[in-house]
């Protein structure tokens, strides 16, 4: 069992825990929405995705964003997952990221979708 993200207490007042698959999903979310420089002891951690939200939409930006996200996931979680596809969409004030990946531990394919209002 792993510590659940975001950190919180369970119904018994102890640190909440989660299974391996949910833990990997939590790690992906942390990489996606952490801005490099935000963590003191890991200044390069994150993807910089949130900085691109306000850039003008174009096919080139969408492609660059997908490569940026995929590279960050491979760099920080490459020992846990193999990223197969990344799709980034921006609608009004909501950013949605869909990541298709395979967990290296059991070779299972997974898909996770994350949304943030900006």
N, C-alpha and C positions, 0 to 999 in steps of 0.2 A: 504494500500500500504506500501511496505517496501523499504528501500534503496537498490539499485541494487549493485551487486558485480561483478567485481571489481568496486570500486567507480569511478564515472565519471559524467560529466554534460550532461544533455539532450539538445535537440535542442534549448531550450529557455534559456539556461544558468543556469538552476536550477539543484539541485541534482537529478540524475536519480533514478526513482523508478521502482518497479517490483511487480507483483502479488504474492500471497501466495505460489502457486506451484513452481514458479521460485525461490522464496526466499528460500524455503526448499532445492531445488537443489543446490543453491549457498552455503547454510550452509553445505551440504554434501561435496561439493568440498573443502571447507575450512578445515573441519575435516580431510579429506583424505590427503591433501597435506601440512598440517602444521606439522612441526616437534616439538615434545614436547621440551619445553625450549625456543621456538622461541618467544612466547608471554610473556612479562614481568609480567603482572598481572594474567596470567593463565599459569603457567609453565608446567602443565600436559596436557594442551589442545593439541589435535592432535592425529595422529595415528602412526607415526613413519614409515609409509609406504615407504617413500623415502630412508630411511636408509637400507632397505632390498633389494633394487634394485640391488646392487652390490654383494649380496651373491650368492654362487653357486646354480644354479637351481636344484631342487629336488622335489619329491612329498611331502616330509615332510615340506619343506620350503613353498610350495604353500598352504598346509593346514594350517600351522601356520600363514601365511599372511592373509588368509581368516578369521581366528578366530580373529586375531589382529584388522583387519579393522572392522569386525562386532561388536566386543566389544567396540571399540572407538565410533562407530556410536550410539550404544545403550547407552553408558555413556553420550555422549554430546547431542544427539538428541532424546533420548528415549521418551521424552514427546511429540514429534512432529511426529515421524515415528516408524513403526515396521519393522525392517529389516527382509526380507524373504530369500534373497540369496545375496552372494557376489562372484564375479568371478574376479580374478586378472590374467592378462596375460602380459608377457614381450616378445616383439619381437624387436630384434636388440636394438635400443636405445629408444624405445617407451614403456611406461608402460600404460596399459589400464585396467581400473577398471569398472566393470559393477555392479550396485547395484539395486536390486529389493526390493521395499519397499511398505508399505501401509501407507498413511497419516492418522493419527489418527483423524484429524478434520472431514474428510468426508468419510473415509474408502475406498478411491480409491487406486487401485494398480498403481504403477508407476515404470518405469525403467529409470535409468540415466546411461550414459556412460561418463567416463572421461579419457582423455589421457594426458600424459606429456612426453616430451622428456627428457632423462636423460643424 
